[in-house]
Amino acid sequence: MELESPAINEVKAGDKFRVNLPEDHTDGYTWQLNSDELNRAQIQELNAVWHGTKKGIDFNFKALAAGQQTLTFVKRKYIDTLSVKSFIVKIKED
């Protein structure tokens, strides 16, 4: 996923996809998925992998069923929020 909201990213049901966000651990801020909004019948959260300051963090997912939802990520340190990014995912049937 590269297109932030209001653009729509399309994937097929059964496909894996990822969202990459820049993350530098020296400033204490980290990206977190707002998983309370995640419809787990449509999208499965697989894992998150940090690749270092230059490559950032990958949030990995699998599209399960057709539909559309928004993945929202919050960059925060403790309760201090620095940034919010949203990605709209439209899942199509095979």
PDB file of N, CA, C and O in Angstrom:
ATOM      1  N   MET A   1       0.837  -1.165   0.000  1.00  0.00           N
ATOM      2  CA  MET A   1       0.000   0.000   0.000  1.00  0.00           C
ATOM      3  C   MET A   1       0.888   1.236   0.000  1.00  0.00           C
ATOM      4  O   MET A   1       1.770   1.395   0.844  1.00  0.00           O
ATOM      5  N   GLU A   2       0.640   2.071  -0.933  1.00  0.00           N
ATOM      6  CA  GLU A   2       1.402   3.314  -0.975  1.00  0.00           C
ATOM      7  C   GLU A   2       0.505   4.538  -0.983  1.00  0.00           C
ATOM      8  O   GLU A   2       0.942   5.639  -0.650  1.00  0.00           O
ATOM      9  N   LEU A   3      -0.748   4.344  -1.362  1.00  0.00           N
ATOM     10  CA  LEU A   3      -1.647   5.482  -1.523  1.00  0.00           C
ATOM     11  C   LEU A   3      -2.411   5.763  -0.233  1.00  0.00           C
ATOM     12  O   LEU A   3      -3.192   4.935   0.237  1.00  0.00           O
ATOM     13  N   GLU A   4      -2.169   6.947   0.328  1.00  0.00           N
ATOM     14  CA  GLU A   4      -2.888   7.340   1.533  1.00  0.00           C
ATOM     15  C   GLU A   4      -4.298   7.790   1.176  1.00  0.00           C
ATOM     16  O   GLU A   4      -4.570   8.184   0.042  1.00  0.00           O
ATOM     17  N   SER A   5      -5.186   7.726   2.155  1.00  0.00           N
ATOM     18  CA  SER A   5      -6.555   8.187   2.013  1.00  0.00           C
ATOM     19  C   SER A   5      -6.542   9.636   1.543  1.00  0.00           C
ATOM     20  O   SER A   5      -5.745  10.415   2.066  1.00  0.00           O
ATOM     21  N   PRO A   6      -7.361  10.037   0.605  1.00  0.00           N
ATOM     22  CA  PRO A   6      -8.597   9.424   0.139  1.00  0.00           C
ATOM     23  C   PRO A   6      -8.427   8.479  -1.053  1.00  0.00           C
ATOM     24  O   PRO A   6      -9.419   7.959  -1.563  1.00  0.00           O
ATOM     25  N   ALA A   7      -7.183   8.246  -1.512  1.00  0.00           N
ATOM     26  CA  ALA A   7      -6.968   7.288  -2.601  1.00  0.00           C
ATOM     27  C   ALA A   7      -7.327   5.885  -2.123  1.00  0.00           C
ATOM     28  O   ALA A   7      -7.305   5.607  -0.924  1.00  0.00           O
ATOM     29  N   ILE A   8      -7.657   5.002  -3.067  1.00  0.00           N
ATOM     30  CA  ILE A   8      -8.058   3.639  -2.730  1.00  0.00           C
ATOM     31  C   ILE A   8      -7.031   2.661  -3.283  1.00  0.00           C
ATOM     32  O   ILE A   8      -6.689   2.711  -4.464  1.00  0.00           O
ATOM     33  N   ASN A   9      -6.542   1.773  -2.426  1.00  0.00           N
ATOM     34  CA  ASN A   9      -5.620   0.701  -2.806  1.00  0.00           C
ATOM     35  C   ASN A   9      -6.443  -0.561  -3.036  1.00  0.00           C
ATOM     36  O   ASN A   9      -7.257  -0.929  -2.188  1.00  0.00           O
ATOM     37  N   GLU A  10      -6.243  -1.232  -4.177  1.00  0.00           N
ATOM     38  CA  GLU A  10      -7.011  -2.440  -4.466  1.00  0.00           C
ATOM     39  C   GLU A  10      -6.135  -3.684  -4.353  1.00  0.00           C
ATOM     40  O   GLU A  10      -4.997  -3.700  -4.822  1.00  0.00           O
ATOM     41  N   VAL A  11      -6.675  -4.713  -3.733  1.00  0.00           N
ATOM     42  CA  VAL A  11      -6.036  -6.024  -3.636  1.00  0.00           C
ATOM     43  C   VAL A  11      -7.103  -7.078  -3.886  1.00  0.00           C
ATOM     44  O   VAL A  11      -8.299  -6.789  -3.827  1.00  0.00           O
ATOM     45  N   LYS A  12      -6.671  -8.289  -4.164  1.00  0.00           N
ATOM     46  CA  LYS A  12      -7.601  -9.397  -4.369  1.00  0.00           C
ATOM     47  C   LYS A  12      -7.699 -10.218  -3.095  1.00  0.00           C
ATOM     48  O   LYS A  12      -6.733 -10.330  -2.340  1.00  0.00           O
ATOM     49  N   ALA A  13      -8.867 -10.789  -2.861  1.00  0.00           N
ATOM     50  CA  ALA A  13      -9.058 -11.686  -1.722  1.00  0.00           C
ATOM     51  C   ALA A  13      -8.037 -12.809  -1.826  1.00  0.00           C
ATOM     52  O   ALA A  13      -7.858 -13.393  -2.895  1.00  0.00           O
ATOM     53  N   GLY A  14      -7.376 -13.109  -0.733  1.00  0.00           N
ATOM     54  CA  GLY A  14      -6.344 -14.138  -0.696  1.00  0.00           C
ATOM     55  C   GLY A  14      -4.932 -13.585  -0.818  1.00  0.00           C
ATOM     56  O   GLY A  14      -3.968 -14.275  -0.484  1.00  0.00           O
ATOM     57  N   ASP A  15      -4.793 -12.335  -1.298  1.00  0.00           N
ATOM     58  CA  ASP A  15      -3.475 -11.726  -1.458  1.00  0.00           C
ATOM     59  C   ASP A  15      -2.944 -11.192  -0.136  1.00  0.00           C
ATOM     60  O   ASP A  15      -3.697 -10.763   0.739  1.00  0.00           O
ATOM     61  N   LYS A  16      -1.621 -11.234  -0.022  1.00  0.00           N
ATOM     62  CA  LYS A  16      -0.953 -10.579   1.100  1.00  0.00           C
ATOM     63  C   LYS A  16      -0.525  -9.193   0.631  1.00  0.00           C
ATOM     64  O   LYS A  16      -0.225  -8.993  -0.546  1.00  0.00           O
ATOM     65  N   PHE A  17      -0.498  -8.236   1.562  1.00  0.00           N
ATOM     66  CA  PHE A  17      -0.053  -6.887   1.235  1.00  0.00           C
ATOM     67  C   PHE A  17       0.566  -6.262   2.466  1.00  0.00           C
ATOM     68  O   PHE A  17       0.417  -6.776   3.574  1.00  0.00           O
ATOM     69  N   ARG A  18       1.262  -5.151   2.274  1.00  0.00           N
ATOM     70  CA  ARG A  18       1.906  -4.485   3.403  1.00  0.00           C
ATOM     71  C   ARG A  18       1.788  -2.977   3.287  1.00  0.00           C
ATOM     72  O   ARG A  18       1.605  -2.419   2.204  1.00  0.00           O
ATOM     73  N   VAL A  19       1.898  -2.346   4.430  1.00  0.00           N
ATOM     74  CA  VAL A  19       1.976  -0.895   4.522  1.00  0.00           C
ATOM     75  C   VAL A  19       3.335  -0.592   5.137  1.00  0.00           C
ATOM     76  O   VAL A  19       3.644  -1.077   6.225  1.00  0.00           O
ATOM     77  N   ASN A  20       4.153   0.210   4.449  1.00  0.00           N
ATOM     78  CA  ASN A  20       5.468   0.594   4.958  1.00  0.00           C
ATOM     79  C   ASN A  20       5.412   2.046   5.409  1.00  0.00           C
ATOM     80  O   ASN A  20       4.952   2.919   4.673  1.00  0.00           O
ATOM     81  N   LEU A  21       5.885   2.296   6.628  1.00  0.00           N
ATOM     82  CA  LEU A  21       5.911   3.645   7.186  1.00  0.00           C
ATOM     83  C   LEU A  21       7.310   3.950   7.706  1.00  0.00           C
ATOM     84  O   LEU A  21       7.970   3.068   8.255  1.00  0.00           O
ATOM     85  N   PRO A  22       7.770   5.189   7.540  1.00  0.00           N
ATOM     86  CA  PRO A  22       9.093   5.547   8.058  1.00  0.00           C
ATOM     87  C   PRO A  22       9.070   5.572   9.586  1.00  0.00           C
ATOM     88  O   PRO A  22       8.151   6.116  10.197  1.00  0.00           O
ATOM     89  N   GLU A  23      10.100   4.971  10.190  1.00  0.00           N
ATOM     90  CA  GLU A  23      10.145   4.943  11.648  1.00  0.00           C
ATOM     91  C   GLU A  23      11.599   5.008  12.109  1.00  0.00           C
ATOM     92  O   GLU A  23      12.424   4.190  11.703  1.00  0.00           O
ATOM     93  N   ASP A  24      11.901   5.976  12.951  1.00  0.00           N
ATOM     94  CA  ASP A  24      13.235   6.185  13.507  1.00  0.00           C
ATOM     95  C   ASP A  24      13.135   6.047  15.019  1.00  0.00           C
ATOM     96  O   ASP A  24      12.582   6.923  15.686  1.00  0.00           O
ATOM     97  N   HIS A  25      13.654   4.975  15.556  1.00  0.00           N
ATOM     98  CA  HIS A  25      13.495   4.699  16.994  1.00  0.00           C
ATOM     99  C   HIS A  25      14.262   5.666  17.886  1.00  0.00           C
ATOM    100  O   HIS A  25      14.055   5.663  19.099  1.00  0.00           O
ATOM    101  N   THR A  26      15.141   6.493  17.326  1.00  0.00           N
ATOM    102  CA  THR A  26      15.909   7.417  18.162  1.00  0.00           C
ATOM    103  C   THR A  26      15.047   8.543  18.721  1.00  0.00           C
ATOM    104  O   THR A  26      15.412   9.158  19.723  1.00  0.00           O
ATOM    105  N   ASP A  27      13.897   8.826  18.084  1.00  0.00           N
ATOM    106  CA  ASP A  27      13.034   9.901  18.586  1.00  0.00           C
ATOM    107  C   ASP A  27      11.975   9.392  19.572  1.00  0.00           C
ATOM    108  O   ASP A  27      11.235  10.186  20.155  1.00  0.00           O
ATOM    109  N   GLY A  28      11.904   8.071  19.757  1.00  0.00           N
ATOM    110  CA  GLY A  28      10.965   7.500  20.709  1.00  0.00           C
ATOM    111  C   GLY A  28       9.563   7.281  20.184  1.00  0.00           C
ATOM    112  O   GLY A  28       8.732   6.700  20.882  1.00  0.00           O
ATOM    113  N   TYR A  29       9.273   7.733  18.959  1.00  0.00           N
ATOM    114  CA  TYR A  29       7.939   7.570  18.377  1.00  0.00           C
ATOM    115  C   TYR A  29       7.879   6.276  17.569  1.00  0.00           C
ATOM    116  O   TYR A  29       8.824   5.938  16.856  1.00  0.00           O
ATOM    117  N   THR A  30       6.764   5.555  17.685  1.00  0.00           N
ATOM    118  CA  THR A  30       6.558   4.330  16.905  1.00  0.00           C
ATOM    119  C   THR A  30       5.160   4.341  16.291  1.00  0.00           C
ATOM    120  O   THR A  30       4.232   4.939  16.836  1.00  0.00           O
ATOM    121  N   TRP A  31       5.027   3.676  15.158  1.00  0.00           N
ATOM    122  CA  TRP A  31       3.726   3.545  14.496  1.00  0.00           C
ATOM    123  C   TRP A  31       2.956   2.391  15.109  1.00  0.00           C
ATOM    124  O   TRP A  31       3.526   1.346  15.421  1.00  0.00           O
ATOM    125  N   GLN A  32       1.661   2.585  15.280  1.00  0.00           N
ATOM    126  CA  GLN A  32       0.769   1.551  15.792  1.00  0.00           C
ATOM    127  C   GLN A  32      -0.478   1.502  14.925  1.00  0.00           C
ATOM    128  O   GLN A  32      -1.023   2.539  14.547  1.00  0.00           O
ATOM    129  N   LEU A  33      -0.924   0.294  14.615  1.00  0.00           N
ATOM    130  CA  LEU A  33      -2.188   0.103  13.900  1.00  0.00           C
ATOM    131  C   LEU A  33      -3.329   0.290  14.883  1.00  0.00           C
ATOM    132  O   LEU A  33      -3.303  -0.265  15.981  1.00  0.00           O
ATOM    133  N   ASN A  34      -4.330   1.067  14.497  1.00  0.00           N
ATOM    134  CA  ASN A  34      -5.543   1.188  15.309  1.00  0.00           C
ATOM    135  C   ASN A  34      -6.371  -0.057  15.024  1.00  0.00           C
ATOM    136  O   ASN A  34      -7.270  -0.035  14.183  1.00  0.00           O
ATOM    137  N   SER A  35      -6.066  -1.131  15.722  1.00  0.00           N
ATOM    138  CA  SER A  35      -6.691  -2.424  15.429  1.00  0.00           C
ATOM    139  C   SER A  35      -8.133  -2.524  15.902  1.00  0.00           C
ATOM    140  O   SER A  35      -8.825  -3.476  15.543  1.00  0.00           O
ATOM    141  N   ASP A  36      -8.607  -1.567  16.699  1.00  0.00           N
ATOM    142  CA  ASP A  36     -10.008  -1.572  17.124  1.00  0.00           C
ATOM    143  C   ASP A  36     -10.948  -1.424  15.933  1.00  0.00           C
ATOM    144  O   ASP A  36     -12.087  -1.890  15.975  1.00  0.00           O
ATOM    145  N   GLU A  37     -10.470  -0.770  14.863  1.00  0.00           N
ATOM    146  CA  GLU A  37     -11.287  -0.537  13.674  1.00  0.00           C
ATOM    147  C   GLU A  37     -11.161  -1.654  12.635  1.00  0.00           C
ATOM    148  O   GLU A  37     -11.877  -1.641  11.634  1.00  0.00           O
ATOM    149  N   LEU A  38     -10.267  -2.614  12.853  1.00  0.00           N
ATOM    150  CA  LEU A  38      -9.986  -3.655  11.869  1.00  0.00           C
ATOM    151  C   LEU A  38     -11.098  -4.709  11.830  1.00  0.00           C
ATOM    152  O   LEU A  38     -11.403  -5.339  12.842  1.00  0.00           O
ATOM    153  N   ASN A  39     -11.697  -4.891  10.652  1.00  0.00           N
ATOM    154  CA  ASN A  39     -12.696  -5.943  10.456  1.00  0.00           C
ATOM    155  C   ASN A  39     -11.925  -7.231  10.160  1.00  0.00           C
ATOM    156  O   ASN A  39     -11.455  -7.436   9.041  1.00  0.00           O
ATOM    157  N   ARG A  40     -11.801  -8.078  11.145  1.00  0.00           N
ATOM    158  CA  ARG A  40     -10.979  -9.287  11.016  1.00  0.00           C
ATOM    159  C   ARG A  40     -11.596 -10.341  10.097  1.00  0.00           C
ATOM    160  O   ARG A  40     -10.937 -11.328   9.769  1.00  0.00           O
ATOM    161  N   ALA A  41     -12.831 -10.151   9.681  1.00  0.00           N
ATOM    162  CA  ALA A  41     -13.436 -11.047   8.694  1.00  0.00           C
ATOM    163  C   ALA A  41     -12.949 -10.699   7.283  1.00  0.00           C
ATOM    164  O   ALA A  41     -13.013 -11.531   6.378  1.00  0.00           O
ATOM    165  N   GLN A  42     -12.464  -9.470   7.102  1.00  0.00           N
ATOM    166  CA  GLN A  42     -11.980  -9.032   5.797  1.00  0.00           C
ATOM    167  C   GLN A  42     -10.464  -8.999   5.690  1.00  0.00           C
ATOM    168  O   GLN A  42      -9.905  -9.357   4.653  1.00  0.00           O
ATOM    169  N   ILE A  43      -9.789  -8.565   6.768  1.00  0.00           N
ATOM    170  CA  ILE A  43      -8.343  -8.407   6.735  1.00  0.00           C
ATOM    171  C   ILE A  43      -7.733  -9.053   7.975  1.00  0.00           C
ATOM    172  O   ILE A  43      -8.169  -8.815   9.102  1.00  0.00           O
ATOM    173  N   GLN A  44      -6.714  -9.878   7.738  1.00  0.00           N
ATOM    174  CA  GLN A  44      -5.979 -10.513   8.825  1.00  0.00           C
ATOM    175  C   GLN A  44      -4.659  -9.775   9.022  1.00  0.00           C
ATOM    176  O   GLN A  44      -3.891  -9.606   8.075  1.00  0.00           O
ATOM    177  N   GLU A  45      -4.398  -9.341  10.236  1.00  0.00           N
ATOM    178  CA  GLU A  45      -3.116  -8.710  10.568  1.00  0.00           C
ATOM    179  C   GLU A  45      -2.110  -9.831  10.802  1.00  0.00           C
ATOM    180  O   GLU A  45      -2.304 -10.664  11.688  1.00  0.00           O
ATOM    181  N   LEU A  46      -1.027  -9.859  10.007  1.00  0.00           N
ATOM    182  CA  LEU A  46      -0.040 -10.929  10.129  1.00  0.00           C
ATOM    183  C   LEU A  46       1.062 -10.586  11.127  1.00  0.00           C
ATOM    184  O   LEU A  46       1.248 -11.300  12.113  1.00  0.00           O
ATOM    185  N   ASN A  47       1.793  -9.501  10.879  1.00  0.00           N
ATOM    186  CA  ASN A  47       2.861  -9.091  11.782  1.00  0.00           C
ATOM    187  C   ASN A  47       3.382  -7.723  11.375  1.00  0.00           C
ATOM    188  O   ASN A  47       2.961  -7.157  10.366  1.00  0.00           O
ATOM    189  N   ALA A  48       4.295  -7.205  12.167  1.00  0.00           N
ATOM    190  CA  ALA A  48       4.980  -5.951  11.845  1.00  0.00           C
ATOM    191  C   ALA A  48       6.472  -6.200  11.987  1.00  0.00           C
ATOM    192  O   ALA A  48       6.918  -6.825  12.949  1.00  0.00           O
ATOM    193  N   VAL A  49       7.247  -5.703  11.014  1.00  0.00           N
ATOM    194  CA  VAL A  49       8.693  -5.922  11.018  1.00  0.00           C
ATOM    195  C   VAL A  49       9.392  -4.593  10.803  1.00  0.00           C
ATOM    196  O   VAL A  49       9.158  -3.907   9.808  1.00  0.00           O
ATOM    197  N   TRP A  50      10.259  -4.236  11.752  1.00  0.00           N
ATOM    198  CA  TRP A  50      11.037  -3.006  11.623  1.00  0.00           C
ATOM    199  C   TRP A  50      12.340  -3.334  10.915  1.00  0.00           C
ATOM    200  O   TRP A  50      13.055  -4.251  11.319  1.00  0.00           O
ATOM    201  N   HIS A  51      12.655  -2.583   9.849  1.00  0.00           N
ATOM    202  CA  HIS A  51      13.841  -2.840   9.030  1.00  0.00           C
ATOM    203  C   HIS A  51      14.946  -1.814   9.250  1.00  0.00           C
ATOM    204  O   HIS A  51      15.900  -1.775   8.473  1.00  0.00           O
ATOM    205  N   GLY A  52      14.848  -1.000  10.263  1.00  0.00           N
ATOM    206  CA  GLY A  52      15.859   0.012  10.525  1.00  0.00           C
ATOM    207  C   GLY A  52      15.382   1.393  10.115  1.00  0.00           C
ATOM    208  O   GLY A  52      14.337   1.547   9.483  1.00  0.00           O
ATOM    209  N   THR A  53      16.159   2.382  10.482  1.00  0.00           N
ATOM    210  CA  THR A  53      15.789   3.778  10.268  1.00  0.00           C
ATOM    211  C   THR A  53      15.572   4.109   8.798  1.00  0.00           C
ATOM    212  O   THR A  53      14.656   4.864   8.472  1.00  0.00           O
ATOM    213  N   LYS A  54      16.392   3.564   7.903  1.00  0.00           N
ATOM    214  CA  LYS A  54      16.294   3.911   6.481  1.00  0.00           C
ATOM    215  C   LYS A  54      15.104   3.246   5.789  1.00  0.00           C
ATOM    216  O   LYS A  54      14.515   3.833   4.881  1.00  0.00           O
ATOM    217  N   LYS A  55      14.741   2.027   6.207  1.00  0.00           N
ATOM    218  CA  LYS A  55      13.663   1.293   5.534  1.00  0.00           C
ATOM    219  C   LYS A  55      12.342   1.315   6.282  1.00  0.00           C
ATOM    220  O   LYS A  55      11.311   0.974   5.703  1.00  0.00           O
ATOM    221  N   GLY A  56      12.339   1.703   7.550  1.00  0.00           N
ATOM    222  CA  GLY A  56      11.095   1.840   8.291  1.00  0.00           C
ATOM    223  C   GLY A  56      10.487   0.530   8.751  1.00  0.00           C
ATOM    224  O   GLY A  56      11.183  -0.472   8.919  1.00  0.00           O
ATOM    225  N   ILE A  57       9.179   0.553   8.950  1.00  0.00           N
ATOM    226  CA  ILE A  57       8.454  -0.604   9.472  1.00  0.00           C
ATOM    227  C   ILE A  57       7.411  -1.068   8.460  1.00  0.00           C
ATOM    228  O   ILE A  57       6.713  -0.255   7.855  1.00  0.00           O
ATOM    229  N   ASP A  58       7.314  -2.386   8.285  1.00  0.00           N
ATOM    230  CA  ASP A  58       6.302  -2.996   7.425  1.00  0.00           C
ATOM    231  C   ASP A  58       5.217  -3.608   8.304  1.00  0.00           C
ATOM    232  O   ASP A  58       5.507  -4.405   9.197  1.00  0.00           O
ATOM    233  N   PHE A  59       3.974  -3.233   8.047  1.00  0.00           N
ATOM    234  CA  PHE A  59       2.822  -3.886   8.650  1.00  0.00           C
ATOM    235  C   PHE A  59       2.270  -4.831   7.589  1.00  0.00           C
ATOM    236  O   PHE A  59       1.865  -4.386   6.515  1.00  0.00           O
ATOM    237  N   ASN A  60       2.249  -6.140   7.882  1.00  0.00           N
ATOM    238  CA  ASN A  60       1.860  -7.163   6.912  1.00  0.00           C
ATOM    239  C   ASN A  60       0.457  -7.677   7.187  1.00  0.00           C
ATOM    240  O   ASN A  60       0.080  -7.933   8.331  1.00  0.00           O
ATOM    241  N   PHE A  61      -0.309  -7.823   6.106  1.00  0.00           N
ATOM    242  CA  PHE A  61      -1.713  -8.218   6.193  1.00  0.00           C
ATOM    243  C   PHE A  61      -2.041  -9.249   5.116  1.00  0.00           C
ATOM    244  O   PHE A  61      -1.279  -9.454   4.171  1.00  0.00           O
ATOM    245  N   LYS A  62      -3.203  -9.896   5.287  1.00  0.00           N
ATOM    246  CA  LYS A  62      -3.758 -10.777   4.259  1.00  0.00           C
ATOM    247  C   LYS A  62      -5.215 -10.386   4.047  1.00  0.00           C
ATOM    248  O   LYS A  62      -5.985 -10.274   5.001  1.00  0.00           O
ATOM    249  N   ALA A  63      -5.585 -10.178   2.777  1.00  0.00           N
ATOM    250  CA  ALA A  63      -6.968  -9.863   2.415  1.00  0.00           C
ATOM    251  C   ALA A  63      -7.771 -11.162   2.432  1.00  0.00           C
ATOM    252  O   ALA A  63      -7.402 -12.126   1.761  1.00  0.00           O
ATOM    253  N   LEU A  64      -8.860 -11.196   3.187  1.00  0.00           N
ATOM    254  CA  LEU A  64      -9.630 -12.425   3.342  1.00  0.00           C
ATOM    255  C   LEU A  64     -10.910 -12.451   2.518  1.00  0.00           C
ATOM    256  O   LEU A  64     -11.226 -13.467   1.899  1.00  0.00           O
ATOM    257  N   ALA A  65     -11.645 -11.351   2.502  1.00  0.00           N
ATOM    258  CA  ALA A  65     -12.958 -11.334   1.852  1.00  0.00           C
ATOM    259  C   ALA A  65     -13.205  -9.967   1.229  1.00  0.00           C
ATOM    260  O   ALA A  65     -12.650  -8.957   1.663  1.00  0.00           O
ATOM    261  N   ALA A  66     -14.057  -9.957   0.195  1.00  0.00           N
ATOM    262  CA  ALA A  66     -14.370  -8.714  -0.521  1.00  0.00           C
ATOM    263  C   ALA A  66     -14.983  -7.685   0.413  1.00  0.00           C
ATOM    264  O   ALA A  66     -15.704  -8.024   1.351  1.00  0.00           O
ATOM    265  N   GLY A  67     -14.686  -6.436   0.143  1.00  0.00           N
ATOM    266  CA  GLY A  67     -15.208  -5.327   0.929  1.00  0.00           C
ATOM    267  C   GLY A  67     -14.223  -4.180   0.930  1.00  0.00           C
ATOM    268  O   GLY A  67     -13.245  -4.195   0.182  1.00  0.00           O
ATOM    269  N   GLN A  68     -14.467  -3.208   1.748  1.00  0.00           N
ATOM    270  CA  GLN A  68     -13.583  -2.053   1.829  1.00  0.00           C
ATOM    271  C   GLN A  68     -13.486  -1.579   3.271  1.00  0.00           C
ATOM    272  O   GLN A  68     -14.486  -1.527   3.987  1.00  0.00           O
ATOM    273  N   GLN A  69     -12.290  -1.238   3.684  1.00  0.00           N
ATOM    274  CA  GLN A  69     -12.108  -0.651   4.997  1.00  0.00           C
ATOM    275  C   GLN A  69     -10.870   0.221   5.014  1.00  0.00           C
ATOM    276  O   GLN A  69     -10.031   0.155   4.115  1.00  0.00           O
ATOM    277  N   THR A  70     -10.769   1.033   6.041  1.00  0.00           N
ATOM    278  CA  THR A  70      -9.646   1.951   6.190  1.00  0.00           C
ATOM    279  C   THR A  70      -8.742   1.461   7.310  1.00  0.00           C
ATOM    280  O   THR A  70      -9.198   1.188   8.420  1.00  0.00           O
ATOM    281  N   LEU A  71      -7.438   1.351   6.999  1.00  0.00           N
ATOM    282  CA  LEU A  71      -6.445   1.023   8.010  1.00  0.00           C
ATOM    283  C   LEU A  71      -5.865   2.332   8.517  1.00  0.00           C
ATOM    284  O   LEU A  71      -5.362   3.135   7.731  1.00  0.00           O
ATOM    285  N   THR A  72      -5.929   2.552   9.816  1.00  0.00           N
ATOM    286  CA  THR A  72      -5.441   3.792  10.408  1.00  0.00           C
ATOM    287  C   THR A  72      -4.253   3.484  11.316  1.00  0.00           C
ATOM    288  O   THR A  72      -4.316   2.609  12.180  1.00  0.00           O
ATOM    289  N   PHE A  73      -3.166   4.230  11.096  1.00  0.00           N
ATOM    290  CA  PHE A  73      -1.941   4.074  11.871  1.00  0.00           C
ATOM    291  C   PHE A  73      -1.670   5.372  12.619  1.00  0.00           C
ATOM    292  O   PHE A  73      -1.853   6.463  12.078  1.00  0.00           O
ATOM    293  N   VAL A  74      -1.235   5.245  13.861  1.00  0.00           N
ATOM    294  CA  VAL A  74      -0.958   6.402  14.714  1.00  0.00           C
ATOM    295  C   VAL A  74       0.509   6.348  15.127  1.00  0.00           C
ATOM    296  O   VAL A  74       0.994   5.326  15.612  1.00  0.00           O
ATOM    297  N   LYS A  75       1.209   7.470  14.925  1.00  0.00           N
ATOM    298  CA  LYS A  75       2.602   7.568  15.357  1.00  0.00           C
ATOM    299  C   LYS A  75       2.604   8.273  16.707  1.00  0.00           C
ATOM    300  O   LYS A  75       2.224   9.439  16.812  1.00  0.00           O
ATOM    301  N   ARG A  76       3.039   7.549  17.742  1.00  0.00           N
ATOM    302  CA  ARG A  76       2.961   8.134  19.080  1.00  0.00           C
ATOM    303  C   ARG A  76       4.117   7.681  19.960  1.00  0.00           C
ATOM    304  O   ARG A  76       4.794   6.685  19.707  1.00  0.00           O
ATOM    305  N   LYS A  77       4.295   8.463  20.994  1.00  0.00           N
ATOM    306  CA  LYS A  77       5.221   8.131  22.077  1.00  0.00           C
ATOM    307  C   LYS A  77       4.406   8.270  23.349  1.00  0.00           C
ATOM    308  O   LYS A  77       3.968   9.364  23.704  1.00  0.00           O
ATOM    309  N   TYR A  78       4.206   7.151  24.032  1.00  0.00           N
ATOM    310  CA  TYR A  78       3.333   7.105  25.204  1.00  0.00           C
ATOM    311  C   TYR A  78       1.928   7.571  24.788  1.00  0.00           C
ATOM    312  O   TYR A  78       1.273   6.879  24.009  1.00  0.00           O
ATOM    313  N   ILE A  79       1.455   8.701  25.273  1.00  0.00           N
ATOM    314  CA  ILE A  79       0.126   9.188  24.870  1.00  0.00           C
ATOM    315  C   ILE A  79       0.213  10.393  23.940  1.00  0.00           C
ATOM    316  O   ILE A  79      -0.814  10.953  23.557  1.00  0.00           O
ATOM    317  N   ASP A  80       1.431  10.798  23.572  1.00  0.00           N
ATOM    318  CA  ASP A  80       1.655  11.939  22.688  1.00  0.00           C
ATOM    319  C   ASP A  80       1.586  11.474  21.236  1.00  0.00           C
ATOM    320  O   ASP A  80       2.441  10.709  20.791  1.00  0.00           O
ATOM    321  N   THR A  81       0.577  11.928  20.496  1.00  0.00           N
ATOM    322  CA  THR A  81       0.420  11.551  19.091  1.00  0.00           C
ATOM    323  C   THR A  81       1.078  12.593  18.206  1.00  0.00           C
ATOM    324  O   THR A  81       0.801  13.787  18.321  1.00  0.00           O
ATOM    325  N   LEU A  82       1.967  12.124  17.309  1.00  0.00           N
ATOM    326  CA  LEU A  82       2.684  13.002  16.398  1.00  0.00           C
ATOM    327  C   LEU A  82       2.026  13.052  15.029  1.00  0.00           C
ATOM    328  O   LEU A  82       1.991  14.112  14.404  1.00  0.00           O
ATOM    329  N   SER A  83       1.497  11.914  14.545  1.00  0.00           N
ATOM    330  CA  SER A  83       0.967  11.851  13.192  1.00  0.00           C
ATOM    331  C   SER A  83      -0.043  10.711  13.077  1.00  0.00           C
ATOM    332  O   SER A  83       0.010   9.740  13.832  1.00  0.00           O
ATOM    333  N   VAL A  84      -0.961  10.843  12.124  1.00  0.00           N
ATOM    334  CA  VAL A  84      -1.936   9.793  11.814  1.00  0.00           C
ATOM    335  C   VAL A  84      -1.963   9.619  10.303  1.00  0.00           C
ATOM    336  O   VAL A  84      -2.030  10.605   9.570  1.00  0.00           O
ATOM    337  N   LYS A  85      -1.912   8.372   9.824  1.00  0.00           N
ATOM    338  CA  LYS A  85      -2.001   8.067   8.391  1.00  0.00           C
ATOM    339  C   LYS A  85      -3.084   7.022   8.199  1.00  0.00           C
ATOM    340  O   LYS A  85      -3.208   6.087   8.990  1.00  0.00           O
ATOM    341  N   SER A  86      -3.874   7.189   7.131  1.00  0.00           N
ATOM    342  CA  SER A  86      -4.940   6.238   6.817  1.00  0.00           C
ATOM    343  C   SER A  86      -4.780   5.734   5.397  1.00  0.00           C
ATOM    344  O   SER A  86      -4.394   6.485   4.501  1.00  0.00           O
ATOM    345  N   PHE A  87      -5.079   4.450   5.193  1.00  0.00           N
ATOM    346  CA  PHE A  87      -5.007   3.811   3.894  1.00  0.00           C
ATOM    347  C   PHE A  87      -6.318   3.072   3.661  1.00  0.00           C
ATOM    348  O   PHE A  87      -6.704   2.228   4.469  1.00  0.00           O
ATOM    349  N   ILE A  88      -7.005   3.380   2.568  1.00  0.00           N
ATOM    350  CA  ILE A  88      -8.255   2.701   2.236  1.00  0.00           C
ATOM    351  C   ILE A  88      -7.910   1.470   1.410  1.00  0.00           C
ATOM    352  O   ILE A  88      -7.183   1.556   0.420  1.00  0.00           O
ATOM    353  N   VAL A  89      -8.439   0.323   1.829  1.00  0.00           N
ATOM    354  CA  VAL A  89      -8.182  -0.942   1.136  1.00  0.00           C
ATOM    355  C   VAL A  89      -9.500  -1.464   0.587  1.00  0.00           C
ATOM    356  O   VAL A  89     -10.462  -1.662   1.329  1.00  0.00           O
ATOM    357  N   LYS A  90      -9.533  -1.683  -0.727  1.00  0.00           N
ATOM    358  CA  LYS A  90     -10.699  -2.289  -1.379  1.00  0.00           C
ATOM    359  C   LYS A  90     -10.290  -3.687  -1.797  1.00  0.00           C
ATOM    360  O   LYS A  90      -9.355  -3.858  -2.578  1.00  0.00           O
ATOM    361  N   ILE A  91     -10.987  -4.685  -1.280  1.00  0.00           N
ATOM    362  CA  ILE A  91     -10.676  -6.075  -1.581  1.00  0.00           C
ATOM    363  C   ILE A  91     -11.674  -6.583  -2.602  1.00  0.00           C
ATOM    364  O   ILE A  91     -12.884  -6.530  -2.385  1.00  0.00           O
ATOM    365  N   LYS A  92     -11.151  -7.081  -3.731  1.00  0.00           N
ATOM    366  CA  LYS A  92     -11.984  -7.606  -4.810  1.00  0.00           C
ATOM    367  C   LYS A  92     -11.965  -9.123  -4.793  1.00  0.00           C
ATOM    368  O   LYS A  92     -10.998  -9.734  -4.337  1.00  0.00           O
ATOM    369  N   GLU A  93     -13.010  -9.717  -5.279  1.00  0.00           N
ATOM    370  CA  GLU A  93     -13.057 -11.174  -5.430  1.00  0.00           C
ATOM    371  C   GLU A  93     -11.992 -11.587  -6.434  1.00  0.00           C
ATOM    372  O   GLU A  93     -11.594 -10.797  -7.290  1.00  0.00           O
ATOM    373  N   ASP A  94     -11.529 -12.840  -6.321  1.00  0.00           N
ATOM    374  CA  ASP A  94     -10.529 -13.356  -7.286  1.00  0.00           C
ATOM    375  C   ASP A  94     -10.995 -13.221  -8.703  1.00  0.00           C
ATOM    376  O   ASP A  94     -10.278 -13.604  -9.628  1.00  0.00           O
TER     377      ASP A  94
END
